[in-house]
Amino acid sequence: MGEWKCQKCGYSLQADKPPEQCPSCKEKCEFVDVTCYIPDCGQTGGDKRL
């Protein structure tokens, strides 16, 4: 399961995949996977869109 963040309003939720429509702002938004960006999780760096 991942953690997803709405690019429009910043709403975060945990789900296997992001929803079609944001539950918070009710818009069809791009969701970014913000699950883990630390070396302990096997990821390095960060998503520059955050």
C-alpha positions, 0 to 999 in steps of 0.5 A, spaced: 500 500 500 502 506 498 501 513 500 498 518 495 498 526 495 493 530 491 497 535 487 492 540 487 490 541 495 495 537 498 490 531 501 494 525 503 491 518 503 493 510 503 491 506 498 494 501 493 492 506 487 490 513 487 483 515 486 480 518 480 477 524 484 480 527 490 476 525 496 478 532 499 477 537 493 472 533 489 477 535 483 480 530 478 487 531 480 494 528 479 496 524 485 504 523 487 506 517 490 509 519 497 510 513 500 517 513 502 524 517 500 529 515 505 534 510 504 532 505 509 526 504 504 530 502 498 529 509 495 533 515 495 532 522 493 525 525 493 520 527 488 521 534 486 513 535 484 512 535 492 
